[in-house]
Amino acid sequence: MTEAMTPTKDRLVHMLGLPGQKVTYEQARALLDHPDASVRLTLTQRDDLEPEILYFLARDPDTAVRRAIAVNQAAPVKAALILAEDTDSDVRFNLADRLGRLVPGLTPEQQAKAWRTIHQVLGLLARDQLPRVRRALAEALKSFPDAPHDIVLMLAMDTQATVSTPVLEFSPVLSDEDLQAVIQASPMTAQLAAISRRLNVGEEVSNAIVGTGNVDAITALLKNPSAQIREETLDAIIDAAPPQASWHEPLVHRPNLNARAALRIAEFVAESLIQKLAARTDIDSDTANMLGKIVHDKLGKDSDKGGLAPDDPNAVLTPDALKIATRQAETLASNGKLTTDYILAAANADGVTPLVVAGLARLADLPVSAVVEVVRTTSAKGMLAVAWAADFSADDAVQLQLKVARVPPDEVINARAGGGFDSTEVELEWQLDMFKDLAEGKLVPSV
């Protein structure tokens, strides 16, 4: 740009008038095609222009000018329709942020007059290819009670957690039915946890969260004092809680905890948490005394067994815990995450858990109850057959026998030399059929 084209202060005063002096329509119109972009940019920063001038500037070839119009509160809604499809992402980002804050400030009359266009703009921004544009819109609309339901639901269903979590956690527009639909769509942990953190989560939504079996989401739900959790749902959580250390403390502090639930929780949490249970002001004296006895008994057992829980799968593989784990295994499978490596890692970390059992059943195409019987009877041959049906290697089957079926090391069936299962397919199929019959009550288990 030559010096002659550079707008000096005197020239701008001449073109736009003195500070505080209104620019006429004719003056502004004459500057729309000025060759110096900085002149047009100066024009965008005035608050005394006719809407038509700002509309024309929304089509300006200079990106900086269009960005300035995107944040100009006086820009007409029709300009937003143009800017929503701008090729520059910053223009769209600025528009999403500004429009989200503008909509709550519109009077009913203004909304009625321009709502169709506003709704069209919001729809374009909610479908923008860039997550940061959609997130800007979500952040702007998340607390607005009159935000359009279909736009908020579109943002809530967004696969990008940075977009969906603001509205999932805060938007008052979303109904319990909407939230359940999001949960059924099998979102990732961030979305489920955002729902769990909502103010006054309803009972049905809480139940759906627990049904996913997502540990982090259930942890967030338990930590949310306003979440409504019905007694049966809390019982299901307690059933599955022993191996989930992150649930222990929030369970101890759950509001309105009845005596039966408190005593069940005391069976598996640390002594320090049992003492916190006993110190609750809503626990009656009889229950507090029983909790004290549990602490005493637990200390005695821990000194004898090194703090390890009894090796009893029946305490872990309860019907409710298995139901939750089965749903979780289905979700993992539908997302392509339920693999032999996943199950081996879980088994090596935690041994026999409801999810490991349900995952093995899903991979082997067996009833969960049949795999439970294999674990309950510590059957080396049974676990070998389950591993074979689930496409584990013979070496992997050794780990499953040890970690899941709890087979003593000297009774484990090792792989053949060079690999391979040390049983024929007929023998393995027979084992699977036997445990299916045992689970269905057609056979009496040997003792």
C-alpha positions as CSV (number, residue, x, y, z in Angstrom):
1,M,0.0,0.0,0.0
2,T,1.4,3.4,-1.0
3,E,1.7,6.3,1.4
4,A,-0.9,8.1,-0.7
5,M,-3.4,5.3,-0.1
6,T,-2.7,5.0,3.6
7,P,-5.6,6.6,5.5
8,T,-4.3,9.3,7.8
9,K,-6.3,10.5,10.8
10,D,-7.2,13.7,8.8
11,R,-8.4,11.7,5.9
12,L,-10.5,9.4,8.1
13,V,-12.0,12.4,9.8
14,H,-12.9,13.9,6.4
15,M,-14.4,10.6,5.3
16,L,-16.2,9.5,8.5
17,G,-16.7,12.8,10.3
18,L,-15.5,13.9,13.7
19,P,-15.8,11.6,16.7
20,G,-19.3,11.6,18.0
21,Q,-20.6,12.9,14.6
22,K,-23.1,10.6,12.9
23,V,-22.0,9.2,9.6
24,T,-24.6,9.7,6.9
25,Y,-25.9,6.8,4.8
26,E,-24.4,8.4,1.7
27,Q,-21.0,8.8,3.4
28,A,-20.9,5.1,4.5
29,R,-22.2,3.9,1.2
30,A,-19.5,5.7,-0.7
31,L,-16.8,4.0,1.4
32,L,-18.1,0.4,0.9
33,D,-15.9,0.0,-2.2
34,H,-12.9,2.0,-0.9
35,P,-9.7,0.3,-2.0
36,D,-8.1,0.6,1.4
37,A,-9.4,-2.3,3.6
38,S,-8.4,-0.4,6.8
39,V,-11.0,2.3,5.8
40,R,-13.7,-0.4,5.5
41,L,-12.5,-1.9,8.8
42,T,-12.8,1.4,10.5
43,L,-16.4,1.6,9.2
44,T,-17.3,-1.7,10.8
45,Q,-16.4,-0.4,14.2
46,R,-18.9,2.3,14.2
47,D,-22.2,1.9,16.0
48,D,-24.2,4.5,14.0
49,L,-24.4,2.7,10.6
50,E,-27.6,1.6,8.9
51,P,-28.1,-2.2,9.0
52,E,-27.9,-2.2,5.2
53,I,-24.3,-1.0,5.3
54,L,-23.3,-3.7,7.8
55,Y,-25.0,-6.3,5.5
56,F,-22.9,-5.2,2.5
57,L,-19.8,-5.4,4.7
58,A,-20.5,-9.0,5.5
59,R,-19.6,-9.8,1.9
60,D,-16.4,-7.8,2.0
61,P,-13.4,-9.5,0.3
62,D,-11.2,-8.7,3.3
63,T,-11.3,-11.3,6.1
64,A,-10.6,-8.8,8.8
65,V,-13.6,-6.8,7.8
66,R,-15.9,-9.8,7.8
67,R,-14.6,-10.9,11.2
68,A,-15.4,-7.5,12.6
69,I,-19.0,-7.7,11.2
70,A,-19.3,-11.2,12.8
71,V,-18.8,-9.7,16.3
72,N,-20.8,-6.5,15.6
73,Q,-23.9,-6.6,17.8
74,A,-25.7,-4.2,15.4
75,A,-25.2,-6.5,12.3
76,P,-28.6,-7.6,10.9
77,V,-29.6,-11.2,11.1
78,K,-29.5,-11.5,7.3
79,A,-25.8,-10.7,7.5
80,A,-25.4,-13.6,9.9
81,L,-26.9,-15.9,7.3
82,I,-24.1,-15.0,4.9
83,L,-21.3,-15.2,7.6
84,A,-22.5,-18.6,8.8
85,E,-21.2,-20.0,5.5
86,D,-18.0,-17.9,5.3
87,T,-14.9,-19.7,4.1
88,D,-12.9,-18.3,7.0
89,S,-13.3,-20.4,10.2
90,D,-12.6,-17.4,12.5
91,V,-15.5,-15.5,11.0
92,R,-17.8,-18.5,11.7
93,F,-16.3,-18.9,15.2
94,N,-16.9,-15.2,16.1
95,L,-20.4,-15.4,14.7
96,A,-21.3,-18.5,16.8
97,D,-20.0,-16.8,19.9
98,R,-21.8,-13.6,19.2
99,L,-25.1,-15.1,18.0
100,G,-25.3,-17.4,20.9
101,R,-25.2,-14.4,23.3
102,L,-27.4,-12.3,21.1
103,V,-30.4,-14.7,21.0
104,P,-31.1,-14.6,24.7
105,G,-31.2,-10.8,24.5
106,L,-33.9,-10.6,21.8
107,T,-37.3,-9.3,22.7
108,P,-40.3,-11.6,21.9
109,E,-41.2,-9.2,19.1
110,Q,-37.6,-9.4,17.6
111,Q,-37.6,-13.2,17.9
112,A,-40.9,-13.5,16.2
113,K,-39.7,-11.2,13.4
114,A,-36.4,-12.8,12.7
115,W,-36.7,-16.2,14.2
116,R,-36.8,-18.2,11.0
117,T,-33.5,-16.7,9.8
118,I,-31.9,-17.0,13.3
119,H,-32.9,-20.6,13.4
120,Q,-31.4,-21.2,10.0
121,V,-28.1,-19.6,11.0
122,L,-28.0,-21.6,14.3
123,G,-28.6,-24.8,12.2
124,L,-25.7,-24.0,9.9
125,L,-23.4,-23.3,12.8
126,A,-24.5,-26.5,14.7
127,R,-23.5,-28.5,11.6
128,D,-20.2,-26.6,10.9
129,Q,-17.4,-28.9,9.9
130,L,-15.1,-27.5,12.6
131,P,-15.6,-28.6,16.2
132,R,-14.4,-25.3,17.6
133,V,-17.2,-23.4,15.8
134,R,-19.8,-25.9,17.1
135,R,-18.3,-25.7,20.6
136,A,-18.6,-21.9,20.6
137,L,-22.3,-22.2,19.8
138,A,-22.7,-24.9,22.5
139,E,-21.0,-22.8,25.1
140,A,-23.1,-19.8,24.1
141,L,-26.4,-21.7,24.3
142,K,-25.8,-24.1,27.2
143,S,-27.6,-22.1,29.8
144,F,-30.3,-20.4,27.7
145,P,-33.7,-21.7,28.7
146,D,-35.3,-20.6,25.4
147,A,-32.7,-22.0,23.1
148,P,-34.3,-23.9,20.2
149,H,-34.7,-27.5,21.3
150,D,-33.7,-29.1,18.0
151,I,-30.4,-27.1,17.8
152,V,-29.5,-28.0,21.4
153,L,-30.3,-31.7,20.8
154,M,-28.2,-31.6,17.7
155,L,-25.3,-30.3,19.8
156,A,-26.0,-32.8,22.5
157,M,-25.7,-35.7,20.0
158,D,-22.5,-34.4,18.5
159,T,-19.7,-37.0,18.6
160,Q,-17.1,-34.5,19.6
161,A,-17.1,-34.3,23.4
162,T,-15.9,-30.7,23.4
163,V,-19.1,-29.8,21.6
164,S,-21.7,-32.0,23.3
165,T,-20.6,-31.8,27.0
166,P,-21.5,-28.1,27.6
167,V,-25.1,-28.6,26.7
168,L,-25.3,-32.2,28.2
169,E,-24.2,-30.9,31.6
170,F,-26.0,-27.5,31.7
171,S,-28.8,-27.0,29.2
172,P,-32.2,-26.8,30.8
173,V,-33.7,-27.4,27.3
174,L,-32.9,-31.1,27.3
175,S,-35.5,-33.4,28.7
176,D,-35.0,-36.8,30.5
177,E,-36.1,-38.5,27.3
178,D,-33.4,-36.5,25.3
179,L,-30.8,-37.5,27.8
180,Q,-31.8,-41.2,27.7
181,A,-31.6,-41.1,23.9
182,V,-28.1,-39.7,24.1
183,I,-27.2,-42.5,26.5
184,Q,-28.7,-45.2,24.2
185,A,-26.6,-43.9,21.4
186,S,-23.5,-45.2,23.3
187,P,-21.5,-42.0,23.7
188,M,-18.0,-41.9,25.2
189,T,-17.2,-41.4,28.8
190,A,-17.0,-37.6,28.7
191,Q,-20.6,-37.3,27.5
192,L,-21.9,-39.8,30.0
193,A,-20.0,-38.1,32.8
194,A,-21.4,-34.7,31.8
195,I,-24.9,-36.0,32.1
196,S,-24.1,-37.5,35.5
197,R,-23.0,-34.0,36.7
198,R,-26.3,-32.3,35.7
199,L,-28.3,-30.6,38.4
200,N,-31.1,-32.9,39.6
201,V,-30.5,-35.9,37.4
202,G,-33.8,-37.8,37.2
203,E,-34.2,-41.4,38.4
204,E,-34.7,-42.9,34.9
205,V,-31.6,-41.1,33.6
206,S,-29.5,-42.3,36.6
207,N,-30.7,-45.8,35.9
208,A,-29.7,-45.5,32.3
209,I,-26.2,-44.2,33.3
210,V,-25.8,-47.2,35.6
211,G,-26.9,-49.5,32.8
212,T,-24.0,-48.5,30.7
213,G,-21.6,-49.9,33.3
214,N,-19.3,-46.9,32.6
215,V,-17.1,-46.6,35.8
216,D,-16.3,-42.9,35.4
217,A,-19.8,-41.9,34.6
218,I,-21.2,-43.8,37.6
219,T,-18.5,-42.2,39.8
220,A,-19.6,-38.8,38.7
221,L,-23.2,-39.8,39.4
222,L,-22.4,-40.9,42.9
223,K,-20.5,-37.7,43.5
224,N,-23.5,-35.6,42.4
225,P,-25.6,-35.0,45.6
226,S,-28.6,-33.7,43.5
227,A,-28.7,-36.9,41.4
228,Q,-31.8,-38.9,42.1
229,I,-30.9,-42.6,42.4
230,R,-33.7,-45.0,43.2
231,E,-33.1,-47.8,45.8
232,E,-32.9,-50.6,43.2
233,T,-30.4,-48.7,41.1
234,L,-28.2,-48.0,44.2
235,D,-28.4,-51.7,45.1
236,A,-27.1,-52.6,41.6
237,I,-24.2,-50.1,42.0
238,I,-23.4,-51.6,45.5
239,D,-23.4,-55.1,44.0
240,A,-20.8,-54.1,41.4
241,A,-18.8,-51.8,43.7
242,P,-16.3,-54.0,45.6
243,P,-13.6,-53.9,42.8
244,Q,-14.4,-50.3,41.9
245,A,-12.4,-48.3,44.4
246,S,-13.4,-45.0,42.9
247,W,-17.1,-45.7,43.9
248,H,-16.3,-46.4,47.6
249,E,-16.0,-42.9,49.0
250,P,-18.9,-41.3,47.1
251,L,-21.1,-44.3,48.2
252,V,-20.2,-43.6,51.8
253,H,-21.2,-40.0,51.4
254,R,-24.4,-40.6,49.3
255,P,-27.4,-38.6,50.7
256,N,-30.3,-40.5,52.2
257,L,-28.4,-43.7,52.6
258,N,-30.5,-46.3,54.5
259,A,-29.1,-48.6,57.1
260,R,-29.2,-51.7,54.9
261,A,-27.2,-50.0,52.2
262,A,-24.7,-48.7,54.7
263,L,-24.1,-52.1,56.1
264,R,-23.7,-53.6,52.6
265,I,-21.2,-50.9,51.7
266,A,-19.2,-51.5,55.0
267,E,-18.6,-55.1,53.8
268,F,-16.1,-54.0,51.2
269,V,-14.8,-50.5,51.8
270,A,-11.7,-49.6,53.9
271,E,-11.9,-49.2,57.7
272,S,-11.5,-45.4,57.4
273,L,-14.5,-45.2,55.2
274,I,-16.5,-47.4,57.5
275,Q,-15.7,-45.0,60.3
276,K,-17.0,-42.2,58.2
277,L,-20.2,-44.2,57.6
278,A,-20.6,-44.6,61.3
279,A,-20.1,-40.9,61.9
280,R,-23.0,-39.9,59.7
281,T,-25.6,-38.0,61.5
282,D,-28.4,-39.8,59.7
283,I,-27.2,-43.3,60.8
284,D,-29.0,-44.6,63.8
285,S,-27.1,-45.8,66.9
286,D,-27.8,-49.5,66.3
287,T,-26.4,-49.3,62.7
288,A,-23.4,-47.3,64.0
289,N,-22.6,-50.0,66.6
290,M,-22.8,-52.7,63.9
291,L,-20.5,-50.6,61.7
292,G,-18.0,-50.4,64.6
293,K,-18.1,-54.2,64.9
294,I,-17.4,-54.6,61.2
295,V,-14.4,-52.4,61.5
296,H,-13.1,-54.6,64.4
297,D,-13.8,-57.8,62.5
298,K,-12.2,-56.4,59.3
299,L,-9.0,-55.4,61.1
300,G,-8.8,-58.9,62.4
301,K,-9.2,-60.5,59.0
302,D,-6.8,-58.1,57.3
303,S,-4.1,-59.0,59.8
304,D,-4.6,-62.7,59.0
305,K,-5.0,-62.4,55.2
306,G,-2.8,-59.4,54.4
307,G,-5.8,-57.2,53.6
308,L,-7.0,-59.4,50.7
309,A,-10.7,-60.0,50.1
310,P,-11.9,-63.6,50.4
311,D,-11.4,-65.6,47.1
312,D,-15.1,-66.0,46.6
313,P,-16.5,-65.2,43.1
314,N,-20.1,-65.4,44.4
315,A,-19.5,-62.2,46.3
316,V,-18.6,-60.4,43.0
317,L,-20.7,-62.2,40.4
318,T,-24.1,-61.2,41.7
319,P,-27.1,-61.1,39.2
320,D,-27.4,-57.3,39.3
321,A,-23.6,-56.8,38.8
322,L,-23.7,-59.3,35.9
323,K,-26.6,-57.4,34.3
324,I,-24.7,-54.2,34.3
325,A,-21.5,-55.9,33.1
326,T,-23.4,-57.6,30.2
327,R,-24.7,-54.2,29.0
328,Q,-21.2,-52.8,29.3
329,A,-19.8,-55.7,27.3
330,E,-22.4,-55.1,24.6
331,T,-21.5,-51.4,24.4
332,L,-17.7,-52.3,24.2
333,A,-18.5,-54.8,21.4
334,S,-20.6,-52.4,19.4
335,N,-17.7,-49.9,19.6
336,G,-15.1,-52.5,18.5
337,K,-13.4,-52.4,21.9
338,L,-14.2,-55.8,23.3
339,T,-11.1,-57.8,22.2
340,T,-9.1,-60.7,23.6
341,D,-6.4,-58.2,24.5
342,Y,-8.9,-56.1,26.4
343,I,-10.2,-59.1,28.4
344,L,-6.6,-60.3,29.2
345,A,-5.6,-56.9,30.4
346,A,-8.7,-56.7,32.6
347,A,-8.2,-60.2,34.0
348,N,-4.5,-59.6,34.7
349,A,-5.3,-56.3,36.5
350,D,-8.4,-57.4,38.5
351,G,-8.8,-61.1,38.2
352,V,-12.4,-62.3,38.2
353,T,-14.9,-59.4,37.7
354,P,-18.4,-59.2,36.3
355,L,-17.1,-57.4,33.2
356,V,-14.4,-60.1,32.5
357,V,-17.0,-62.8,32.8
358,A,-19.6,-61.0,30.6
359,G,-16.9,-60.1,28.1
360,L,-15.7,-63.8,27.8
361,A,-19.4,-64.9,27.4
362,R,-19.9,-62.3,24.6
363,L,-16.7,-63.2,22.7
364,A,-17.4,-67.0,23.1
365,D,-21.1,-66.6,22.2
366,L,-22.1,-68.3,25.4
367,P,-24.7,-67.5,28.1
368,V,-23.1,-65.5,30.9
369,S,-24.5,-68.1,33.4
370,A,-22.4,-70.8,31.7
371,V,-19.1,-68.8,32.1
372,V,-20.2,-68.1,35.7
373,E,-20.4,-71.9,36.4
374,V,-16.9,-72.4,34.9
375,V,-15.6,-69.8,37.3
376,R,-17.6,-71.0,40.3
377,T,-16.4,-74.6,39.8
378,T,-12.7,-73.5,39.1
379,S,-12.8,-75.7,36.1
380,A,-9.5,-75.8,34.0
381,K,-11.2,-77.7,31.2
382,G,-14.2,-75.4,31.2
383,M,-12.1,-72.3,31.0
384,L,-9.9,-73.9,28.3
385,A,-13.1,-74.5,26.3
386,V,-14.3,-70.9,26.9
387,A,-11.0,-69.5,25.7
388,W,-11.1,-71.7,22.6
389,A,-14.6,-70.6,21.7
390,A,-13.6,-66.9,22.3
391,D,-10.6,-67.2,19.9
392,F,-7.9,-66.8,22.6
393,S,-4.6,-68.6,22.1
394,A,-3.7,-71.6,24.1
395,D,-1.1,-69.6,26.0
396,D,-3.8,-67.0,26.7
397,A,-6.0,-69.7,28.0
398,V,-3.4,-70.5,30.7
399,Q,-3.7,-66.9,32.0
400,L,-7.5,-67.1,32.0
401,Q,-7.4,-70.4,34.0
402,L,-5.2,-68.8,36.6
403,K,-6.7,-65.3,36.8
404,V,-10.4,-65.9,36.1
405,A,-11.1,-69.5,36.9
406,R,-8.6,-69.4,39.8
407,V,-7.3,-72.8,38.9
408,P,-4.3,-73.9,41.1
409,P,-1.0,-73.6,39.1
410,D,-0.3,-77.3,39.3
411,E,-3.8,-78.1,37.8
412,V,-3.6,-75.7,34.8
413,I,-3.8,-77.2,31.3
414,N,-0.8,-75.8,29.4
415,A,-0.6,-75.4,25.6
416,R,0.9,-78.2,23.6
417,A,4.5,-78.0,22.6
418,G,4.6,-75.6,19.7
419,G,1.2,-74.1,20.6
420,G,-2.3,-75.3,20.3
421,F,-5.0,-76.5,22.7
422,D,-4.3,-79.7,24.6
423,S,-7.9,-81.0,23.7
424,T,-9.8,-82.0,20.7
425,E,-12.6,-79.8,19.3
426,V,-15.1,-82.5,20.3
427,E,-13.8,-82.5,23.9
428,L,-14.0,-78.7,24.0
429,E,-17.5,-78.6,22.5
430,W,-18.6,-81.2,25.1
431,Q,-17.3,-79.0,27.9
432,L,-19.2,-76.0,26.6
433,D,-22.4,-78.0,26.3
434,M,-22.0,-79.4,29.8
435,F,-21.6,-76.0,31.4
436,K,-24.6,-74.6,29.4
437,D,-26.7,-77.5,30.8
438,L,-25.2,-76.9,34.3
439,A,-26.2,-73.2,34.1
440,E,-29.8,-74.2,33.0
441,G,-30.1,-76.6,35.9
442,K,-30.1,-79.7,33.7
443,L,-27.1,-81.1,35.5
444,V,-26.3,-81.3,39.2
445,P,-22.8,-79.8,39.8
446,S,-20.3,-82.3,41.2
447,V,-19.0,-81.5,44.7
